Amino acid sequence: DGEKAVSAVMEAVRCYKGRCARGLVPREELLHEIARQIPGVYVPRFYKGVSDTGIASPIKPDIPERIVRQTEPLTDANQPEGTLVPYLSLVHDRQVLEVRRGCDRGCRFCQPGYTFLPVRERSSQDLVRLSKQVLSQSGYEEYSLLGLCVSDYTSLHEATIALNEEHGGRRVSMSLPSQRADRMNCDIAHQLKVVRKSTITLAPEAGTERLRRVINKGLRHNEIIAAIETAYQSGWAAVKLYFILGLPTETDDDLLGIIGILQEATERCAAMRQENPARHRRMLELTCTISNFVPKPFTPFQWFGQISPEETIRRQNVLKSKLKELGLRKVNLNFTRPHVSLLEAVISRGNRTVGEIIYRAWQLGCKFDAWEEKFNFALWDEAALTAGQSLRLLACTERDIGVSPPWEIVHVGLSGAWLEGQWSMAVSGDETEPCTQSVCHGCGICTQLATMHVLANPKQQTMSKNPFIKELPQGENQAKLEHCRTVPRVDTRDPDMVLTKIRFEFTKTGELRFISHLDLQHLLIRAARRAQLSVLFSQGFNPSPKLSLAVPLPLFEESVAEIAEIELSQAITADEFVSSLNRCLPPEVQVRRAKPVQASQRKTAIASVVGRALYQATPSPSSVDYLYNKYRGLVQANMAEKVATMVSSPALYCQTSDCKSAVRQVPRDIKPGVFSLKVLEVQPLTLEFELATLSNLHVRPADLLRLIEPEIIWRVTRLSLATADGIPLFDFSEKGAL
């Protein structure tokens, strides 16, 4: 946990920069000060590696011999209220709420399960209070509960109900990471679909109970099948599963056990569908991500080696052939590339020699290796050979039990003897219960780090057996929770609800011309949430906010007069709407004016009446020299002549993609959609033109500009939108009157 260390290091750097400005402190002294005074910080240059074991030892007397891991309780400081909200959609485009830190399940392949102990939880009151604060400031429409094993959060049921009661009315949905199959039930499944369905992900990890005992997963076969059935019964026709290939002691029977789980789950859900086809309209689809085992430091499996890439491929083929033999068409297997996993194992188990391999690989051109098309294993192999090493030996060689690995310089709190005992239990197939559900197992975490497990709602009988468990104080933050600002919940079925439809004109300029139409919609909705506006939503399984933009603005184009309409469940004036929304929007996107739409006009979609758009185009700075050189300085005369010729031409043909084929180009006459075209200015060269935006006749600025000068990169700005009759869109009414 680096909360305290990060702040301390930044303060030390700040002081160092102030003293360096006066020429007082060299960088070496700053690093020495950080390594000496701030607990939990490792500065490699002050340690040397021993040749036979690779364990680092300090070269200065005032440097700690081992770096002791620091732990922090879950407080408000761990959950920042203000977060950066990107303009572009990300992979995990949601708010994250950490509910539980640490996991005592003891899965023997899982590094975070050992290095993030002890278990620390938040109370459900704190969670709801913090969620209200962070969601009101970020504007996200989805949040996820974060933890190594959220299913073990002792207040999960109470927290999910309280969170949905607080945020469900405003259509903010909740999602969970992968869940334990033995904790999956209908109540949790129901809470996950209160607003909209999120993905159901289960992690059995291994195919047979024998192998799950080896890895200490603690799952029975019937629990896995029951969890999949529960998800299907609750309305999920697609379920994701995680498995690991190449675990220690794994055999082909264990691999076939994976297919057995998939087959049985498919057959049982098919029987459920046959009994009630109206409820289950789709067959169950299973997506299985099968990663390769990578031995990790600070785990009982750190002494095991990884299987070879050739053996990995053979085992993957065993799964593929068995799946094909059974004909499970609704099952999809995703595999990790063997050589990527081999490299992960090398880096995971490495000492300082691996640092040299990484540096040499970079010199050979290994960059962006996470991208499949960029990864070149041959270069990594060459880098290892030049360093006198073998990647296969580093990754696949089993190490002697009890030999201190190079990462022992860091003391995470675990006893080496306890890890060795867990290795022996794995080989014999014995399981270890979670210590927060049984007795203390003497791993060393609580005694070595002077800490305890802090649970929101522990079982009293467990607390009587394990002295290292304490209960989180409840109710002390209830007053904060009740006084936290809340946006009124919205029920679109309420007949007495106030409905307000606002039409507004806004800009999209500068750097934000590089974001897409969908990202622009997200930006506006999140700004409305931050402004505490009660946006109305559609009905159905996946409700969406009632915001409509007149015409999508193409990527790379900007505008000073975009038109949109939004529906609210509150009474608000146009001036209040503009001021409140602009406070939550970036300078490049600002509302210029707004007006309420009369009740008689609310059924008319703004996108259905737009007919034309006025544009302005100027050459980009890089194209100015090209124009000057091509026309020998006579840009004005040549452009004026070209524009005059096009205006008087009976037809203007441009090449566009055939709707049935994205490759074949067909000519299209765009002249009926060009209402005006003229040279507005010369210095700088500026063109102005008005184009049709009708569904049956839509002319893009790029099509027209390509006919004028195909080699020029233009910067295009939309100046206004109007109906087909030329009425400004902002002023349009159903009667067509201004």
N, C-alpha and C positions, 0 to 999 in steps of 0.2 A: 504494500500500500504506500504510494508515493505522495500522498496529499501534503504531509508536513515537509518531506524532503525537497519536493519541487519548489515550494515557497522559499525554503531556506537557501537552496542553490541560487534561485533567481535574485534573492537579496544579496548574496555574496557576489554575484556577477555585477549587480548594480553598483555596489561599493567599489568593486575592482575597476569598473570603467571610470568611475569618478576619480579614483586615485591615479589611474593610468593617464588620464588627461593631464595630470601634473607630472607624469613620468616617474612614478614612485614604485609601482608593483609590476614585476614581470609575470607572464602568464603561468609559468611553472609554480610560482608561489601561490597563485590563486588556486590551482588544482590541489596543491599540498594542503592548503587551508580547508578546502572542501572535504578532502579525504580524511583529514584529521578531526574536524569538528562536527560534521554532519553525519549522524548515524544512518546506515543503510545505503551509503554511496560508495561505489567501487570505481577506483581510478586505476586502470590496468598498468599504467606506466610506473607505478610505485610498487609493483609486484613482479617477481621473476618466476618463470616456470622451472620446476625440477625435471631433469632429463628423463628419469625413469618412470615417473607417474604423471608428470604434467601438472601437478598441483602447484598453484602459485603461492609464493611466500613473500612477505613484505621486505623491502630493501631499506626502509627507514624505521627507526625504533618507535616513533610516535604514531605509526600507522597501525590500525587494528589487524590482527592476524587473520581474522575471519569477519566477513561482512554479515551482520545480523539483520535478518528481515524485520521490517517494521510493520506493525498492525495498527489499524485505526477503526474505531466504531463507526457505524452508519449514523451520520448526523445530517443536518441541513447542508453543511459544507460539502458533503459528498454529492449532493444533487444540485448542481448550479441552476439558479432560477432563470438566468438569461443565457440562451444558447444561440449559436449562429444558425440562421435559417437560410439555406442556399436557394438561389433562384432556379437552379437546374435540379431535375429529379435525380435522386441517388438510389443506390441499391436498397439501403435501409432508410427510406424517406419517412421517418416517424420520430416521435418523441420517445426517449428511453427513460424508464424509471427503475432504478436499482432497488429491488426489494430484499435481496438476500446476497450476502457476500460469503464465499466459502461453501464447501460441500464436504460432508463427512461420509458420503456413501463409500468412498474408498475403492472406486473402480481402478484396478491396478495398472491400467494403461494411461490414465488421465493425469497429466501434470498439474493442471489448475486445482484438481481435487485435493492435492497435497500442499501446494504452494500458496493457497489462499485460505487455509485454515487459520483461526477457528471460524465457526459459523456465526454470522452476525446478521440480524434481521431488523427491519423497520416495523413499527406498529401500523395497523391499518389506518389509524387516525392520522399519523404523520404522512402516510402514503397519499391519502386523499387530499390533505392540505397542500402538500408539495405539488401534486399533480395539477391542482387548480392554478397554482401560481405559474408553473412552467408552461402549461398549455395556453393560458391566457396571454403569455408573453411571446410564445412562438407561433401560435395559430395553427399548429398541426391538427389534422383531422384523424390521426391515428396515433396510438401510443402502445408501447410494448413493455412488459414487465421483464426486467433483466435479472438474471441469476444463473449460477452454474447448474442449479437444479431447482427451478421455480416450483416444480410439483411438490417439493418438500417444504416449501414455505408454510409455516405452521398456521398462518392466518389467511391462507390463499382463498378459501371459500368466502370468508367475511369480506376480504378486501375486494374481490372481483364483484361481489354484489354492491358494495358501497361505491366502487368506481363507476359501475354502470348506472347506478342511480344518479350519480353526480354528473356524468358526461354523456350518457346515452341520449338524453333528451335533446342535446345539441349535436347529435349525430357524430360524436367522436368515438371511434371504435377502439377496441382493445384486442391485442394479440399476445400470444405466449410463444416462447422458443420451444424447442423439442421437449416433450413431456415423457415422464415415466409411464409405462403401460399399466403398472399396478396402481397408479393414482388417477388414471383417466376414468371419468364417470359422466353420467348424463348431466349432472348439475354444472360441472365445469364446461362441458360442451355447449350447454344452453347459454351460459354467460358469454361465451366467445362469439355468439351469433346474435346478440341483442341488437346491435346496430347493423353490422354487415359481417359476413363470414370471413374469418381469417383462415390461414392454412393450419391443418392438423398435422403435426410431425411427431413421430414416435421413434425411439432409439433403442431397439433390442440389442444391437451391437453384435450378437453372435447367434448362430442358428440352432444350437442345442443347449439343453440345460446343463450338461457337463461342462461345456466351454464357458457358459455364463457363470458357473461356479468358479472356474479358473480365474476369470477376470473380475470376480466379485460383483457382478452386476445385480444379482439378487432378483431375477425375474423368472417366473415360471411360464411354461408354454401356454397354458390356458389363460394366463393374464394378458399375454400379448394378443392372442386371438380375440379375447373379450374386449380389449381396448379398440381394436379395429372394428369389431361389430358395433360397439357403442358409438363410434364416430359415424359409421354408415347409418345406424338407426337414427342418429341425431341430425341427419341431412347432409353429411359430407360424402360426396361420391368420389373424392380424390384424397388419398392419404399418402404422406411421405414417410419413408422409413430409412433409418441409418444403420448400416452394418459395417463391420471391420473385417477385412480379409488378411490372413497371415498372422493371426494372433498366436502366441506361444502355445504349443501342444495341439494346434489345429490339425484336423484330418479331413479327408474328403467327405466323411460322414457329417462332419460339422457344416461343411459347405452345402451339402444336400439338405441339411436342416433348414437353411435359409429358404430354399425353394419350397420345402415342405410347409413352412409358415405361410408363404405367399399362396400356395395352392389351397391350403385349408381355409384361409381367410377369404379367398375368392369364391370357393364353393359355398361357404356358409352365407356370405352376403348375396350370392346368386339365389340361394334358397329363400332368403328374406325377400328378395325382389319378386320371386315367383309367387310368394304368398300375398304380397301387397304391392302390385305393380303401379298402382296409382300414387303411392307414397314414394316409391323408389323408381323413378323414371330412367335413371342412368345406372349402368353397371359400375361396380367398384373399380377404380383405377388406382394402382399402386405404383409409386415412383420410388425406387430404391437407390440410394446413393451408397456405393460400396467403396470405402476408402481403404488404403493399405496401412497396415500396422507400422508405426514409427516409434521405436523405443525412445522414451523421454526421460530427461534427468529428474531426480528426486521422486522416482516412482519405483515400486518393486520390480518392474519390468526393465529397469535401466541396464541390467546386466545381460538381457537377452539380445540376440542379434536379429536383424531383419532378414526375411527370406530373399533369395536372389530375384532379379527381374524376370529371369526365365521361369522360375517357379511361380512367380506372381501371375504371369501370363497363362501358365498352365491351369492354375486354379480359377482364373477368370473364365477360361474356356470351359471348365467343368460346369460353372454356373450357367453360362450361355447355352451349352448343349442340352443341359437338363431342362432349362426353361423352354427351349425350342421343342424338345421331346414331348413336354406336357401341353404345349400349345396355349400357354397363358398369354393371350394377345393383349390383355389390359394391364400387363406388368411391364414396366420399363426399368432396365438396369443401367445405372451410370457408374462407370469405373474411373478411378484415378490412374494416371499414367505411371507405370512402374518406375521409370527412371527419374521422374520428379520425386516420387516417394523415397527413392534411394538417396537422392541429394538431400532431402529433408532429414533423413537419418544421419547422414554424414555431419551436417551442421548441428543437429540436435546433440550428438554425442561427442562433439569436437572439442579440441583444446586449441592452443595458439597456432598449431600447425594448420588447422583448418582456416584460420584467418589469412595465412599466407596463400592457401589454395584459392580463396575467394578473391584476393587481390590479383593473383596471376590470371584467374579467369576473366576478371574485368579488363585486364590488359589485353587479353586475347579477343575481346569484343563481346563478352557476355553482358548484355544489358537488356532490361525489360523481360527477364526470363519467366515472369509469371504469365506472360502472353504466350499462348501455345505456338504461334508462328515464329516467335523469337527464340524459343528455348532450343539450345544446341548442346546435347549431352556430350558430344565428342570433344567440344572445347573444354568442358569441365574435366573430362577424363585426361586430356592433355595437360591441363593445369595441375592436376594431382600428380601426374607422372614427373613433371618438371620439379615438383616439390618433394619427390622421393616417396610418394604415398600412392595407395590404391583406394579408390572410392569404394569398391566392393568389400575390401578388407575392413575399412573403417566402419561401414554400415552393417555388414552381415556377420562379423565375428562376435561370438559370445564371449563375454568377459567373466573373469573369475569372481565369484561371489565374495563380497567383503573388501575387494580392492577399491581404494578410494579413487573416485573419478575426479577429473579436473575441476568440475563445478563445486567441489567441496569447499572452495574458498568462500562460497555463500552459505551461510547457516540459516536454513528456512525454519528451523525448530524441530525437525524430525530426528529421531534417533536412528543411527545407522543399523543398530542391532534389530530395531523394530522393522525396518524395511527388509532386512534379510529374513526375518520371520515371516513377513508377508510373502516373500518370494517362495519360501518353503511351503506355505499354505496353498499358494497358487499351484505348485507342482502336484501337491496331493489332492487338489480339488476342494479345499475347505474354504468356507466363506467367513467374513467378518462383518458383524452387524454395525450399522452406523452408531457412533457413540452417543449422539443426541437422542437415540431411541433405546439405548441399553446402558451398559457400564462403561467406564473409562478403560481404554485398551492400552494406555501407557505409550502413546506414540511420541510424546515429548513436547508437543506443541504448547499446551497450556502451561506446563512447568518451565520450559526453556524460555518462552517468550512472555511469561508472567501475564497470561490472558485467560479468557474464558469464552465459552459459547454463550451467546446472548440471543434468546429466542422470543418471539412475540407471544406465542401461546404454547409453551411446552407442557408435556404431560407431567402431572405431579409425581407419579410413581417413578418416572425416569429421573426427575430431579432428586428424589430421595436416594437413588442408586448411584448417580453420577454427580460428585460435588463440583465439577467444572461446568455446570450448566446453571445459568440464572435467567430469570424472566425479565423481559423488557417492561419498564414501568408503563402502565396503561392509564389512559384518561388524562394525563397531564397536559396534553396538547388539544383537548377537546374545545377549550375556549378559543384558541387560535383557529380551529377548524370552523366554528360557527360564525366567526366574524370575518372569514375570508370572503372576498367579493365573488359573487356568483352571477352569471348570466341567466336570466329566466329560462326555464325549460320550454321547449317548443313542441306542441302537438298539432300537426297539420290537419288533424281530423276535427279539431275544435271549431264548431260553426260560429262561435262568438269571437274568434280570434281576429285581431286587427291585421289587415293585409295592406302592405304598402309596396308599390312597384315603382322603382326609381330608374329613370333613364339618365345616363351620365356620359360625358365626353372626357376622354383622358389621353395622355401622351404615352408614347413608348419610344424613347430616344437614347442616344449615346450607346454605352456598352450593352444595354439591355436589348438592343436589336439582334443580339446573338442568341436570345432564348426563344424557344419554340412557342407555338400557340398554346399548347397544353400547359407548359410551364407558366405562361402568362396567366392562364386561368387559375392555376394553383396559387400564384402570387397574389392575385386579387382576393381570392377566398380566404387565404391565411391572413391577409391584411384586415379583412372584414372581421375575422374572429378576434384578432388583436384589438380592433377598435370596439369590441363588445357589441357588434351588430348582430341581431337575431335573424340569420339567413334562413329562409324556408328551404325545405328539401323535398325531393320527389318521393313517391311511395315505392314499395317493392323490396326485393332482397338486398339490393345495393343502392340505397338512396344517394342521390347526387344533389349538390346545391343548385338552386334555381338562379343561375347566372348564365346569360347568353350574350355572346359578342356578335356584332353584325356580320363582319366578314373576317375570316382568319387572315392575319398579317403574315406574309411569307417570311421565312428566316432571312436575316441580314437586312431586312427593310425596317425603317422606322416610321413613326407617325406622330402627328401633332393633333389629331382629331379622330381617335378611335371612339366608336359608339358601343355601349353595352347597356344591358338592363339587368337589374337584380331585384328579387322579391324578398321582402322582409316581413317579419311578424311584429312590427312595432311602429308606432306613430313617430315620424321623424321628418323634419323639414329638409329642403334641399341644401340649405346652407349648413345645417348641422351634419348632414351626410358628407358633404365635401370636406369640411374641416376635420371631422373625426377620422375619415378614411385616409386623407392626405398625411395625417400625422404618422400613420403606420405604413406608408408607402415610400419607396426609395425616390430620390429626386428625379430619376429618369422616367418614372411612371407616376404621374400626378393627375388628379381629377381637375379639369378646368371649369366645368359647370355641370349642374344636375337639375332635374325637374321631376316631379311626380307624374306618373302616367295615370290618366283618368280611368275609372273603373270600366267604362265602356270600351276602352282600347286594350285592356289587359290580355285579351285572348289572341291578339295579333302579335306574332313573333317578329322581332325587329329584323331578323335575318331574312324574312320572307319578302320584305319590301325594299331592301337595298337594291339599287340598279346600276350605279356608276360611282367611280372614285376618281378624285383629282390627285395627280402625282407631280413630284418635282424630282429631277435627276441631275446630278453633277458628277463629273469624272473624279475618280479617286486620285489622290496626289501622285500615285505611281503612274497614272495614265496620262497626266498632263503633258509630260515630255514626249510621250508617244504621239499624241495628237499634234503637237507642234512640229515634230520631225516629219510626220507623214504628210502634212499639208503645208510644210515649209512656212509656218507662221500664219497662214491664211485660214485659220480655224473658223473664224466668223463667217466668211463668204462660203466656204465649203459646207459647213453645217446648215446654214440658211438655205443653200441650194438643195441639199439632201432632204431637208424637212419639207420644202416647197414641193419637191418632186413626189414625195410620199403622200402629201395632202391631196395633190391633184390626181394621184394614181387611182384607177378604178378598183384595184384589188391589191392586197398586201398578203403575200403567202409566207408563212413561217413553218418550219419543221417541228412537229409535235409527235409524242409517242402515241401509238395506236392503243386504244383502250383495251384491246384484247391481247396486245403484246407490248411489253415494255421495251423491246429491242427495235422493232420495225418502226421507222419514222414515216409519217404521212404529211403531206402539205395541207395547210389549213388557212383559209382566208380570214384574217382578223380585221379587215378594213371596216366591216359593219360595227365592230365594237370599239373603234377609235373615234371618239366624238370630237376631239380637238388635239392639236399638236403644234407647238411653236417654240422658237428659241426665245427664252425670256431675258437672258443676259449673256454677255460675252466674257466679261472678266469678273468672276470665273464663269465658264460656260455653264449655262443652266437651261435645261429643257423643262417644259411644262406640258402635261398631256392628261386628258380625261379618258378613262377606259370603262368598258362595260364589265359589270360583276354579276350578271344574271346567271341563273343555273344553266340555261341553254346557250349562253354566249358570255363566256368569261375570258377576258384577255389579261394576261399577266404582263407586268411592266417589262420583265426580262425578254418576252417574245418581241415586243416592239423595239426595245433598245438593241437587241441583237441584229435587227434589220438596219438600224441606223449605223452602228459601228460595232461589229462583233468582237473586236479585240480589246474593247474598253471595259474596265471594271467600273460600274456606276454605283454611286451611293444614292439610294432611292428613298424618298420621304413621301408618305401619304399625307395630303393636305386636308382632304375633306371627303365625306361620304354623302351620297344623295340617293333619292329614289330614281326610278327609271325616267320619271318626268323632270328630274332636276331639282326636286324639292329637297332642301337640306335635311338630312336624316334626323338630326337632333330635334328639329321643329315639326317633323311629320306627325300628322294625326290621321285617324281612320278616314276622315272625310277628304284627306288630301289638302287641307287648308293649312296655311302657315299660322 
